[in-house]
Amino acid sequence: MKKWPIIIICFAWGIGLNAQELFPNTEPASTVPKGVFGVRLLSETYNESGAVRNQFSARLMYGLTKNLTLWAQPMLSNHHGESFPADLFNHGHSSGISFTRPIQYGNKYKYSFAGIHLYAKYRLLNFDQDDQHLRIAFYGEYAPFSNQAHDEAEPHLQGDTGGIGAGTIITYLKSRLALSFTGGYILPQKFTDLKSNNRYEFSYSNAFNYSLSIGYLLYPKTYKSYHQPNYNLYLEFIGKAFDDAEIMWFDIPVEVRSPAQMANRYLDVYIGIQRIVNSNNRLELSIGVPVVGKSYRHFYPLLNIGWQRYLYGKN
């Protein structure tokens, strides 16, 4: 017996009626249906002093159970080189004090493999009522390594630093409006520069990450079939808090003076639009700008484009 009609009905229910909680830049507490594969292609672009920075990702998702979603996401970017720039540090041969210099932006870097991001999300609680629901999930993430010489204090497990993270997601949907809060913690790995003549050891700060996402279903007003396109509008507030980086040069501490390597707290806002066709093909665009402080990991505006589709087989 073929399963695809049943799966299409599930998609029409899960993706059509709840489309407004498929946020472009954050994860909701909902999960991928059991036994279903999905693919999500992502791009991140910004202009760094004349150099266009890109990161391309391919997220491969699977619903292991109805409550547990797994994914693996390899990444390619031109954000950094494999070694730190020679002018990043001042070596105090005469004074005995070494310190970081302001970062010179706009350097040309080749595209390279930026690592892989592994993620698991488990839906802990689910409260369903007519035209509304509340879901709570726990997530864990792991980036085994990164070969990027990331020279900012901010850890970022999707392309810049290795490490682990975990947190909680709470998502509430009522009628055409969806709200979702995420709070988590990141424990990054240090980066040791072994490919230059100077042995640098860069330890990134642990970090809190937080977000509040709002999604609103613009169209359709009433569902008649899963073939109807969905249009959703999003507003996402995404931020992070972390301390100074710690840097060693041949086991000698380097004094941190560059703002990009100092403690920071910031909040960005992303405005996004999304179109979903046949309750499966999902295309979205969002633009991020600073609200409180700013991130030194990237420049602004930050342009994100995503496409997603679930894959299902037949018996």
C-alpha positions as CSV (number, residue, x, y, z in Angstrom):
1,M,0.0,0.0,0.0
2,K,1.3,3.4,-0.8
3,K,1.8,5.8,2.1
4,W,2.1,9.1,0.2
5,P,-1.6,10.2,0.5
6,I,-1.4,9.8,4.3
7,I,1.8,11.7,4.4
8,I,0.4,14.5,2.3
9,I,-2.5,14.8,4.7
10,C,0.0,15.0,7.6
11,F,2.0,17.7,5.7
12,A,-1.2,19.7,5.0
13,W,-2.0,19.6,8.8
14,G,1.5,20.1,10.2
15,I,2.9,22.5,7.6
16,G,-0.2,24.2,6.3
17,L,-2.1,24.9,9.5
18,N,1.0,25.7,11.5
19,A,3.1,27.3,8.8
20,Q,3.5,30.5,10.8
21,E,5.8,28.7,13.3
22,L,8.3,27.6,10.7
23,F,10.7,30.4,11.5
24,P,13.4,31.3,9.1
25,N,16.2,31.8,11.6
26,T,15.2,29.9,14.7
27,E,13.8,26.5,15.5
28,P,10.3,25.9,16.9
29,A,9.5,23.2,19.5
30,S,7.7,21.1,16.8
31,T,9.5,18.2,15.2
32,V,9.9,16.4,11.9
33,P,7.2,13.6,11.4
34,K,8.5,10.1,12.3
35,G,10.3,8.4,9.5
36,V,10.5,11.4,7.2
37,F,13.7,12.9,5.7
38,G,14.1,16.5,4.9
39,V,16.6,18.8,3.2
40,R,17.1,22.4,3.9
41,L,19.5,24.7,1.9
42,L,20.7,27.9,3.6
43,S,22.8,30.9,2.6
44,E,24.1,33.8,4.7
45,T,25.5,36.9,3.0
46,Y,26.9,40.2,4.1
47,N,29.3,42.9,2.8
48,E,32.5,43.2,4.9
49,S,34.2,46.4,3.8
50,G,33.9,45.5,0.1
51,A,34.4,41.8,0.5
52,V,31.2,39.7,0.1
53,R,31.1,37.0,2.8
54,N,29.0,33.9,2.2
55,Q,28.2,30.8,4.0
56,F,26.3,27.9,2.4
57,S,24.8,25.1,4.3
58,A,22.9,21.8,3.6
59,R,20.9,20.6,6.5
60,L,19.8,16.9,6.3
61,M,17.0,16.2,8.7
62,Y,15.3,13.0,9.9
63,G,12.3,12.3,12.3
64,L,13.7,9.4,14.3
65,T,10.5,9.3,16.4
66,K,7.4,11.6,16.6
67,N,9.2,13.5,19.3
68,L,12.9,13.4,18.3
69,T,14.4,15.2,15.3
70,L,18.0,14.8,14.2
71,W,20.1,16.7,11.7
72,A,23.6,17.0,10.2
73,Q,24.6,20.3,8.5
74,P,27.9,20.6,6.6
75,M,28.9,24.2,5.8
76,L,31.1,26.0,3.3
77,S,32.2,29.7,3.8
78,N,34.8,32.4,3.0
79,H,34.6,34.0,6.4
80,H,38.1,33.3,7.5
81,G,41.4,31.8,6.6
82,E,43.1,28.7,8.1
83,S,45.5,31.0,10.1
84,F,45.1,34.3,11.8
85,P,46.3,37.4,9.9
86,A,49.9,38.4,10.6
87,D,48.7,41.9,11.8
88,L,46.1,40.6,14.3
89,F,48.5,40.8,17.2
90,N,51.3,43.1,18.4
91,H,54.2,41.2,19.8
92,G,55.8,43.1,22.6
93,H,59.4,42.1,22.1
94,S,60.7,45.3,23.7
95,S,57.9,46.1,26.1
96,G,57.1,42.5,27.0
97,I,53.4,43.1,26.5
98,S,51.6,41.5,23.5
99,F,48.1,42.8,22.6
100,T,45.5,42.5,19.9
101,R,45.2,45.1,17.2
102,P,42.0,46.2,15.6
103,I,40.8,43.7,13.0
104,Q,41.5,44.6,9.4
105,Y,38.3,43.8,7.6
106,G,37.8,43.1,3.9
107,N,40.6,40.5,3.5
108,K,40.1,38.0,0.7
109,Y,39.6,34.4,1.8
110,K,39.0,31.3,-0.3
111,Y,36.0,29.2,0.2
112,S,36.7,26.3,2.6
113,F,34.8,23.6,4.5
114,A,33.7,25.3,7.7
115,G,32.7,22.1,9.6
116,I,29.6,20.2,10.4
117,H,26.8,21.0,12.8
118,L,25.0,18.1,14.5
119,Y,21.7,18.8,16.2
120,A,19.0,16.9,18.2
121,K,15.6,18.2,19.3
122,Y,13.3,16.3,21.7
123,R,9.7,17.5,22.2
124,L,9.1,17.1,25.9
125,L,5.5,18.4,26.2
126,N,2.6,19.0,23.9
127,F,-0.7,20.7,24.8
128,D,-3.2,20.8,22.0
129,Q,-6.5,22.6,21.9
130,D,-8.8,23.8,19.2
131,D,-7.0,26.4,17.1
132,Q,-4.0,26.6,19.5
133,H,-1.2,24.6,21.0
134,L,1.8,24.9,23.4
135,R,5.0,22.8,22.8
136,I,8.2,22.6,24.8
137,A,11.3,21.0,23.5
138,F,14.9,20.5,24.6
139,Y,17.8,20.6,22.1
140,G,21.5,19.7,22.1
141,E,24.0,20.7,19.4
142,Y,27.6,19.6,18.6
143,A,30.2,21.0,16.2
144,P,33.1,18.5,16.3
145,F,35.6,20.9,14.8
146,S,36.1,24.1,12.8
147,N,39.1,24.8,10.6
148,Q,38.2,28.5,10.5
149,A,40.6,30.9,12.2
150,H,37.7,32.8,13.8
151,D,39.2,36.0,15.4
152,E,36.2,37.3,17.3
153,A,35.2,36.4,20.9
154,E,31.7,35.4,19.9
155,P,31.3,31.6,19.6
156,H,29.1,30.3,16.7
157,L,28.7,26.6,16.3
158,Q,27.3,26.8,12.7
159,G,30.5,27.6,10.8
160,D,32.9,29.5,13.0
161,T,33.8,27.5,16.1
162,G,33.6,23.9,17.4
163,G,31.9,23.0,20.6
164,I,28.7,21.9,22.2
165,G,25.4,23.6,23.2
166,A,22.0,22.9,24.7
167,G,18.8,24.7,25.5
168,T,15.0,24.9,25.7
169,I,12.4,26.0,23.2
170,I,8.9,27.1,24.1
171,T,6.4,27.6,21.2
172,Y,2.8,28.8,21.4
173,L,0.4,29.0,18.5
174,K,-3.1,30.5,18.5
175,S,-5.0,31.0,15.3
176,R,-2.8,32.9,12.8
177,L,-0.1,33.9,15.3
178,A,2.9,31.9,16.6
179,L,5.3,32.9,19.4
180,S,8.5,31.1,20.2
181,F,11.3,31.6,22.8
182,T,14.7,29.9,22.8
183,G,17.3,30.1,25.6
184,G,20.5,28.1,25.5
185,Y,24.2,27.9,26.5
186,I,27.3,27.3,24.3
187,L,30.6,25.7,25.4
188,P,33.0,26.4,22.5
189,Q,36.3,24.6,21.7
190,K,39.5,26.7,21.5
191,F,41.3,27.1,18.2
192,T,45.0,26.5,17.9
193,D,46.7,28.0,14.9
194,L,49.2,25.4,13.8
195,K,49.7,26.6,10.2
196,S,51.6,29.8,10.8
197,N,55.0,30.4,12.3
198,N,53.4,31.8,15.5
199,R,51.6,29.3,17.7
200,Y,48.4,31.1,18.8
201,E,45.7,29.5,21.0
202,F,42.4,31.3,20.9
203,S,39.9,30.4,23.6
204,Y,36.4,31.7,22.9
205,S,34.0,32.7,25.7
206,N,31.1,30.5,26.9
207,A,27.9,32.2,25.8
208,F,24.2,32.5,26.4
209,N,22.0,32.6,23.3
210,Y,18.4,33.8,23.3
211,S,15.7,34.6,20.8
212,L,12.0,35.6,20.6
213,S,10.3,34.8,17.3
214,I,6.9,36.0,16.0
215,G,5.2,34.5,13.0
216,Y,1.9,35.6,11.4
217,L,0.0,33.8,8.7
218,L,-0.9,36.3,6.0
219,Y,-2.6,34.1,3.5
220,P,-4.8,32.1,3.0
221,K,-7.6,33.2,5.2
222,T,-9.3,29.8,4.9
223,Y,-7.7,26.5,3.8
224,K,-9.4,24.7,1.0
225,S,-6.6,22.3,-0.1
226,Y,-2.9,21.6,0.6
227,H,-2.1,23.0,-2.9
228,Q,-2.8,26.5,-1.6
229,P,0.3,28.6,-1.2
230,N,1.1,30.0,2.3
231,Y,2.5,33.4,2.9
232,N,3.9,34.1,6.4
233,L,5.5,37.2,7.9
234,Y,8.2,36.9,10.6
235,L,9.9,39.1,13.2
236,E,12.7,37.5,15.1
237,F,14.8,39.0,17.9
238,I,18.1,37.0,18.2
239,G,21.0,37.8,20.6
240,K,23.9,36.5,22.6
241,A,25.9,37.4,25.7
242,F,29.6,36.3,26.3
243,D,32.8,37.4,27.9
244,D,36.3,38.3,26.7
245,A,38.3,35.8,24.6
246,E,41.5,34.5,26.0
247,I,44.5,34.4,23.7
248,M,48.0,32.8,24.1
249,W,51.1,33.3,22.0
250,F,53.7,30.6,22.6
251,D,52.1,30.2,26.1
252,I,52.4,33.9,26.7
253,P,49.1,35.7,27.4
254,V,48.0,38.3,24.9
255,E,46.1,41.3,26.2
256,V,42.7,41.7,24.5
257,R,42.2,45.3,23.2
258,S,40.1,44.9,20.1
259,P,36.3,45.3,20.7
260,A,35.7,42.2,18.6
261,Q,37.5,40.1,21.2
262,M,35.9,41.6,24.3
263,A,32.8,40.8,26.2
264,N,29.6,41.7,24.4
265,R,25.8,41.6,24.7
266,Y,23.7,42.3,21.7
267,L,20.3,41.8,20.1
268,D,19.5,41.7,16.4
269,V,16.1,41.8,14.7
270,Y,15.3,39.8,11.5
271,I,12.3,40.7,9.3
272,G,11.4,37.7,7.1
273,I,8.8,36.6,4.5
274,Q,8.1,33.0,3.6
275,R,6.2,31.2,0.9
276,I,5.1,27.5,1.2
277,V,3.7,25.7,-1.9
278,N,1.9,22.3,-1.7
279,S,2.5,22.3,2.0
280,N,6.1,21.2,1.4
281,N,8.3,23.5,-0.7
282,R,9.3,26.3,1.6
283,L,11.2,29.4,0.4
284,E,12.1,32.3,2.6
285,L,14.1,35.5,2.8
286,S,15.1,37.5,5.9
287,I,17.2,40.5,6.6
288,G,18.9,41.2,10.0
289,V,19.9,44.5,11.5
290,P,21.1,45.5,15.1
291,V,18.7,46.7,17.8
292,V,20.9,46.7,21.0
293,G,24.6,46.7,20.5
294,K,25.9,44.7,17.6
295,S,27.7,41.4,16.7
296,Y,31.3,41.5,15.5
297,R,30.9,38.1,13.9
298,H,29.3,39.6,10.8
299,F,28.5,43.0,9.2
300,Y,25.0,44.4,8.6
301,P,22.6,44.0,6.9
302,L,22.7,40.2,7.1
303,L,20.8,38.5,4.3
304,N,19.5,35.0,4.8
305,I,17.9,32.8,2.1
306,G,16.5,29.3,2.8
307,W,14.7,26.5,0.9
308,Q,13.3,23.3,2.5
309,R,11.5,20.2,1.3
310,Y,10.6,16.9,3.0
311,L,11.3,13.7,1.2
312,Y,9.1,10.6,1.5
313,G,9.1,7.3,-0.2
314,K,6.5,4.7,-1.2
315,N,5.9,1.1,-0.2
